[in-house]
Amino acid sequence: METMKINTDSKRYPVFIGGTVLEELPDFIQALSPRVTSILILSDETVSSLYLKETAGKLENIGQSLHSFVVPSGDKEKSFHNYYECLTFALEQGLDRHSLILALGGGMIGDLAGFVAGTYMRGIRFIQVPTTLLAHDSAVGGKTGINHPLGKNMVGVFHQPEAVFYSTAFLKSLPEAEWRSGFAEVIKHSLIADEEFYYWLVKEVSGLQDISEDKLAYLLKRAISIKAQVVSQDERESGLRAILNFGHTLGHAIESKAGYGAISHGDAVSIGMRFALKLSESISGKNLHYNMISDWLHDYQFPALPPQLEAVELLETMKRDKKSTMGHVNMVLLEEIGQAYVQEVNDSFLLDSLQEFILTDKEQYSE
Ligand SMILES: NC(=O)c1ccc[n+]([C@@H]2O[C@H](COP(=O)([O-])OP(=O)(O)OC[C@H]3O[C@@H](n4cnc5c(N)ncnc54)[C@H](O)[C@@H]3O)[C@@H](O)[C@H]2O)c1
């Protein structure tokens, strides 16, 4: 089992990673102070059908009353409706200020359950039990929330968990597209902060679904430690944390223009990272491995930019991004592999670069 500590201004908490981490969960909960009065497991339909019984089984005999509530699967379920339903269930079951919420699922459940925990009776404790690769990113850092019909992740609070129990055994049932989606964020973490990890990934990870448990635990630990370092310096995103947005400025615009659900978050981010790399090369004049990284992503079946998307509409959407200031686009770029910085890029340069990127993508990437 790998163990690491996350340090933020508001809380210090452990992350346990490995095939048998759930064995430690009952003792961890028993040791929390003040004593936990009741436990509510929140999960989605897919994950609960696979892992709720096993998880609840570990907690049945530790003395607290145990409840579970399940919402449908899918990102659109990170909604006001389900938030309300979870709160109603918690009130009906009599959860009090010393109760504990367990988020059993991917990033959708982690964000929703964290938001329920962060706001129920002005905030109660919660534990993240992530079940997707992508959730290495969402389970750590304390950003919780739900979507508004007018925008993704628009309503939320910062609320750090008591701990993260990352069972690598749960990842075995992930569909291929979900592995790829999570791997895009792993690659992102390596590119923005850890050159050595990037070379390790290129060398050691030839396929995702058959990755050994040891390698998977190592990969998760490395990626989480990068996120943890950034978050520990800037918990509430007043500066440095913005580098975690590498690949996301164009990525979010692609998701929005293609229609949410038409392309996975990780696939969109992979295209956004390739564009940010290309832009970094043009601005710095350095070789930042664009061709090599592009080929590498292609080998993993990450897609080309959807052909119907046009540069002008993408730019307009990028200008409305949460991270833009006064309509100017702030791009996360690379100085070197493993070193990111944020720079405002002017519209006309961005438009030319997007047009060129679209052309190159059509010629080279879709083959
Ligand atoms: N809070 C943050 O800092 C942060 C960071 C990144 C992403 N996010 C959020 O995370 C969400 C995306 O996370 P995600 O990709 O984990 O999505 P998800 O939770 O919707 O999971 C994706 C799909 O996989 C299924 N699934 C989950 N675990 C499984 C398993 N072990 N086996 C089989 N199927 C399984 C789910 O039911 C779902 O259908 C988005 O809402 C995004 O906004 C938050």
The ligand as an ORCA input file, in Angstrom:
! r2SCAN-3c Opt
* xyz 0 1
  N     -13.022     18.382     -8.251
  C     -12.019     18.404     -9.098
  O     -10.938     18.933     -8.829
  C     -12.192     17.732    -10.429
  C     -11.084     17.522    -11.257
  C     -11.281     16.842    -12.465
  C     -12.557     16.408    -12.819
  N     -13.606     16.650    -11.982
  C     -14.954     16.171    -12.318
  O     -14.909     14.752    -12.398
  C     -15.958     14.318    -13.243
  C     -15.418     13.289    -14.193
  O     -14.955     12.200    -13.443
  P     -15.011     10.704    -13.996
  O     -14.404     10.654    -15.338
  O     -14.488      9.836    -12.928
  O     -16.577     10.538    -14.267
  P     -17.740      9.658    -13.611
  O     -17.699      9.684    -12.157
  O     -18.993     10.121    -14.270
  O     -17.369      8.184    -14.100
  C     -17.386      7.876    -15.483
  C     -18.246      6.625    -15.760
  O     -17.580      5.475    -15.256
  C     -18.441      4.731    -14.408
  N     -17.582      4.103    -13.406
  C     -16.986      4.714    -12.351
  N     -16.185      3.854    -11.724
  C     -16.277      2.679    -12.385
  C     -15.662      1.417    -12.221
  N     -14.760      1.210    -11.271
  N     -16.003      0.430    -13.092
  C     -16.886      0.654    -14.094
  N     -17.473      1.833    -14.308
  C     -17.170      2.826    -13.461
  C     -19.416      5.744    -13.849
  O     -20.618      5.143    -13.444
  C     -19.603      6.660    -15.073
  O     -20.542      6.102    -15.934
  C     -16.519     15.546    -13.935
  O     -17.727     15.894    -13.308
  C     -15.467     16.615    -13.657
  O     -16.018     17.899    -13.617
  C     -13.450     17.289    -10.805
*
